[in-house]
């Protein structure tokens, strides 16, 4: 949970670092002056929208420092490099993953047809197919209904 008194001190440090008034800060952040005033007085806690806008407008501010006082402000060059390196690292998702509109090879199509046949064989004899919809690459479709 965010400690209001400590958050106020960190927010004041941001204003001091950038040399801007609460009014200028409110304008830059596109918030009402009263919202900033209530935050600075400790009356209100910051909203998620406020925190996200602050982090976007002031890249030197780190979220952990802003909310919990962990880390440093302004963020050090090493911290910035680490963030950039993390952004550039590939995710663990497969590079072969396809989106909805990507084309597949004919080998993949053969595999899917054979899997459909297996699914058809495994269907309960009591269940009947109600509707089949085939989507074509040109964006059209054809529906077959029993």
N, C-alpha and C positions, 0 to 999 in steps of 0.2 A: 504494500500500500504506500502511496506517496505521502510523505510528511509535508504538510502545507508550509510550515515555517522554513524548512530547508529548501523547498521548491521555490519559495519567494526569494530567498537569498540567491539561488542559482539564476533565477529569471532576472534579478537586478544585476547580477554579474554579466549576463548577456547584454543587457542594455548599456552598461558601462563600457564593456569591451567594444561594442560597435559605436558608441558615442551617440546614441539616439535616445530621444525622450519616449515616454510611454505612449504619447499621442502618435509620434512618428512610427513607433513599433506597431501600434494598432492599425495604422493605415497600411503599412507594409504587409502585415499579416491578414488584412482584410477582415478585421474583427472590430466590433464596437469598442469605443474607448472605455465604456463601463465594464466590459468583459475583462479588459486588461487591468483596470483599476481594481476589480473584485479579486482577480488573481494575485495582484501585488499586495493587497491588504490581507490576503489569507482567507477571505470570506468564502471563495469558491475554489474547488480543485480543478485542475486542467481537464478539458475534455479530450477525447481521442483525436478529434478533428483539429483542435488547437495544437496538440503535440505533433501530429503529422505535418501540419503546415509549417510549424516552427522548424522542424528538422529539414523540410524541403527548402525553406527560404534561407536558412542559416546552416550550411553544410558542416561548419566547424563544430557544431553542437552534436554531441553523441547522446543517443537516447538513454543509455544506462546512467550517464552523468546527470542528464536533465531530471530524470525521474527518481534515481536512487543515490546520486552522488558518487557513483563508482566510475572510475576512469578519470579523465582530465578534460579541462576546457581551457583554451581551445584544443581541439584534438591534435595530438602530435602528428608529425609527418609519418612516423612509423604506423600509427593507428590507421591513417588514411590509406597508406600503401596496403596494409593487411585487408582493409575493406575492399579495395579495388581488386586485389588478388582473389579474394573470395568470390567477387562478382564474376571474374573471368574464368574461374574453374568450371569445367563442364559438370553438369549434374550427373547423377548416377543412372538416369534414364537411358534407355537404349537408343543408340544413334540411329537404329533402323526403324524406330517407331514412325508410324505414318499417321497423318491426319486424315480426317474423313474424306477429303477429296484427292488424296494422293493415289497414284496408280500402283497396282501390284503386278508382279511378274506372272506369267502364265503358270509357272510352277506353283506359286502361292494359290492361284485360282484352282488348280487341280487338287491341292491339299484341302482347300475349303469345300470343294464339291464332294470329295471323299468323306470329309467329316460330316457333311450334311446327310450323306447316305447312311453313315453310322448312326446319326441321331434319329433318322427316320426308322431304322431297324430297331432302335431302342425304345421307340414310343410305345406306350401302352396300347394294346389293341382296342381298348374301350374308348380311347380319346380320338376325336376327329379334328382335323385341321379346319379352322373356320375361314381364315384369310391369309393370303400370301401376297406380299408387296415386293416388287422388284424395282430397284432404283437404277437408272441408267446414268452413265457418265455425263450425258448432256443435260442432266437436271430433270429429265422426265421420269415418270414411273408408271408402272402398270400393276393394278391390283387384281388379284384373283380371289373370288369369294365363293365358298361352298354353298 
